Amino acid sequence: MIVGVDDKSLTENSAATNRTSLWGGRFAGGPSEALARLSVSVQFDWRLAPYDLAGSRAHARVLARAGLLDAEELGRVLAALDDLEAACASGEFRPTIDDEDVHTALERGMLERLGTLGGKLRAGRSRNDQVATDLRLYLRDHARGVAERLVELADALVEQAERHVDTPAPGMTHVQHAQPVTFGHWLLAHVQPLLRDLERLRDWDARTAISPLGAGALAGSSLPLDPVQVAKELGFTASAANSMDAVADRDFVAEFLFVTSLIGVHLSRLGEEVVLWTSQEFGWVELDDSFATGSSIMPQKKNADIAELARGKSGRLVGGLVAVLTMLKGLPLTYDRDMQEDKEPVFDAVDTLQLLLPALAGMISTMTVRVDRLAAAAPVGFTLATEVADWLVVKGVPFREAHEITGKLVALCVARDCALDEVSDEDLTLVSPHLDAGVRDVLSVRSALAARTTPGSTGPGPVADQLATAIDKLAGWRTWATEVVVPR
């Protein structure tokens, strides 16, 4: 792991360092302080250092195969890269503001170790193809970290669902009681979007596994390099088909931010439900003390802050996507400095999800579900009305008419302030001759749930099937999330 840096540490370290620049021969003087401060990106792109070093190893080997480094030079370069990586990881080597970016800082480190030999690594590559490669490597690596955290949250939901396969609850539409469901079914409804998020990450990864290294600034290189071999060494599936597109393409950034934005939306919806479930008005769920907060003035409060932060942080994830799309929309080919703005949103997205997902997983896994309150709420609001309409359909009544009859029955209950099963046999027939005492067979939550036997529905049987499928899929995703995609 590379030790991080910030603006303060850059400023403190800069005075003791001689400037290393990757450009400047054409200029009579150095950049103004205002330009230098605007241009510097090393305070945030330093986290790309391990990936830049991995690319440098592959590039050194391809230079040796091209006859541009002899065997002794290659050995010294690879040893220096290993030493520099260790120094970066320990914090012994750190960038300064004079380094401008991660590439400049690492070249300085190589020059300090190798003298002029350290400058040979720059042959045949540009910061344009370097940064595009580094960012792809970083995101492919960290996407799996996000996937691992997603699996943990899905596991927590699945474990809770296993406890509530047949726990009745009032399913809702328009935040109004609609039809009875099992709470396990409801929890698994939050697992499904997470599974889709995992699929999107894998699909994204397949499109991102293309190496830009070898494209140079935009036109490739006249040196006898081998981009295909470099791609293979770095764990990519292929090298870029067009050198201009290789350095200009940030689709992989925008698509990654779309995936993380959608993850944020899914987490926000889950968070909103937990806020409702834990409210006094619902009272269906009690959060563990270790995953709730209190009030500085009201001693009785127990707040679902993790759930609320899940809602709030979705805004910054969506904002990052909008920022990058807006930045890209008018850029001519190939590289433009605007593209420096592609990194902070993805770094922030990764950091946000790595922080949020474990907290949500802990909150879900430790919460206590109030089965008694859920069961009591399940029939409230005439949630069994559809069972009456379906019962009439089975008797041969067209659904349009059955719907009308059931609506009149509900209206009678509202007027008399009674439940559906409290209407007398005489009043049933007054509502409609199609209604009789036989309808009472379907006027229970248990019978309503048991009747749902089709795949994907809320009955205990289908819910058990959904659980088995989810558990099997998550086992596969757990394996994918721990794959090593950036070889040394």
Secondary structure as the mmCIF struct_conf table of DSSP 4:
data_model
#
loop_
_struct_conf.conf_type_id
_struct_conf.id
_struct_conf.beg_label_comp_id
_struct_conf.beg_label_asym_id
_struct_conf.beg_label_seq_id
_struct_conf.end_label_comp_id
_struct_conf.end_label_asym_id
_struct_conf.end_label_seq_id
HELX_LH_PP_P HELX_LH_PP_P1 ILE A 2 GLY A 4
HELX_RH_AL_P HELX_RH_AL_P1 ASP A 7 SER A 14
TURN_TY1_P TURN_TY1_P1 ALA A 15 ALA A 16
BEND BEND1 THR A 17 THR A 17
BEND BEND2 LEU A 22 LEU A 22
TURN_TY1_P TURN_TY1_P2 GLY A 25 ARG A 26
BEND BEND3 ALA A 28 GLY A 29
HELX_LH_PP_P HELX_LH_PP_P2 GLY A 30 SER A 32
HELX_RH_AL_P HELX_RH_AL_P2 GLU A 33 SER A 39
HELX_RH_AL_P HELX_RH_AL_P3 VAL A 42 ASP A 45
HELX_RH_3T_P HELX_RH_3T_P1 TRP A 46 LEU A 48
HELX_RH_AL_P HELX_RH_AL_P4 ALA A 49 ARG A 65
TURN_TY1_P TURN_TY1_P3 ALA A 66 GLY A 67
BEND BEND4 LEU A 68 LEU A 69
HELX_RH_AL_P HELX_RH_AL_P5 ALA A 71 SER A 90
TURN_TY1_P TURN_TY1_P4 GLY A 91 GLY A 91
BEND BEND5 GLU A 92 PHE A 93
HELX_RH_3T_P HELX_RH_3T_P2 ILE A 97 ASP A 99
BEND BEND6 ASP A 101 ASP A 101
HELX_RH_AL_P HELX_RH_AL_P6 VAL A 102 LEU A 114
HELX_RH_3T_P HELX_RH_3T_P3 GLY A 115 ARG A 122
TURN_TY1_P TURN_TY1_P5 ALA A 123 GLY A 124
HELX_RH_AL_P HELX_RH_AL_P7 ARG A 127 ARG A 163
TURN_TY1_P TURN_TY1_P6 HIS A 164 ASP A 166
STRN STRN1 PRO A 168 THR A 173
TURN_TY1_P TURN_TY1_P7 HIS A 174 VAL A 175
STRN STRN2 GLN A 176 THR A 182
HELX_RH_AL_P HELX_RH_AL_P8 PHE A 183 THR A 208
STRN STRN3 ILE A 210 SER A 211
TURN_TY1_P TURN_TY1_P8 LEU A 213 GLY A 214
TURN_TY1_P TURN_TY1_P9 GLY A 216 ALA A 219
BEND BEND7 SER A 222 LEU A 223
HELX_RH_AL_P HELX_RH_AL_P9 PRO A 227 GLU A 233
TURN_TY1_P TURN_TY1_P10 LEU A 234 GLY A 235
BEND BEND8 THR A 237 THR A 237
STRN STRN4 ALA A 238 SER A 239
BEND BEND9 ALA A 241 ALA A 241
HELX_RH_AL_P HELX_RH_AL_P10 SER A 243 ALA A 248
HELX_RH_AL_P HELX_RH_AL_P11 ASP A 251 TRP A 277
TURN_TY1_P TURN_TY1_P11 THR A 278 THR A 278
BEND BEND10 SER A 279 SER A 279
TURN_TY1_P TURN_TY1_P12 GLN A 280 PHE A 282
STRN STRN5 VAL A 285 GLU A 286
HELX_RH_3T_P HELX_RH_3T_P4 ASP A 289 PHE A 291
STRN STRN6 THR A 293 THR A 293
BEND BEND11 SER A 296 ILE A 297
TURN_TY1_P TURN_TY1_P13 PRO A 299 GLN A 300
STRN STRN7 ASN A 303 ASN A 303
HELX_RH_AL_P HELX_RH_AL_P12 ASP A 305 LEU A 328
TURN_TY1_P TURN_TY1_P14 LYS A 329 GLY A 330
HELX_LH_PP_P HELX_LH_PP_P3 LEU A 331 PRO A 332
BEND BEND12 LEU A 333 THR A 334
HELX_RH_3T_P HELX_RH_3T_P5 ARG A 337 ASP A 342
HELX_RH_AL_P HELX_RH_AL_P13 LYS A 343 THR A 366
HELX_LH_PP_P HELX_LH_PP_P4 MET A 367 MET A 367
STRN STRN8 THR A 368 VAL A 369
HELX_RH_AL_P HELX_RH_AL_P14 VAL A 371 ALA A 377
TURN_TY1_P TURN_TY1_P15 ALA A 378 LEU A 384
HELX_RH_AL_P HELX_RH_AL_P15 ALA A 385 VAL A 394
TURN_TY1_P TURN_TY1_P16 LYS A 395 GLY A 396
HELX_RH_AL_P HELX_RH_AL_P16 PHE A 399 ARG A 416
TURN_TY1_P TURN_TY1_P17 ASP A 417 ASP A 417
HELX_RH_3T_P HELX_RH_3T_P6 LEU A 420 GLU A 422
BEND BEND13 VAL A 423 VAL A 423
HELX_RH_AL_P HELX_RH_AL_P17 ASP A 425 VAL A 431
TURN_TY1_P TURN_TY1_P18 PRO A 433 HIS A 434
HELX_RH_3T_P HELX_RH_3T_P7 ALA A 437 VAL A 442
BEND BEND14 SER A 444 SER A 444
HELX_RH_AL_P HELX_RH_AL_P18 VAL A 445 ALA A 450
TURN_TY1_P TURN_TY1_P19 ALA A 451 ALA A 451
BEND BEND15 THR A 454 THR A 454
TURN_TY1_P TURN_TY1_P20 PRO A 455 GLY A 456
BEND BEND16 SER A 457 GLY A 459
HELX_RH_AL_P HELX_RH_AL_P19 PRO A 460 ALA A 481
TURN_TY1_P TURN_TY1_P21 THR A 482 THR A 482
BEND BEND17 VAL A 486 VAL A 486
#
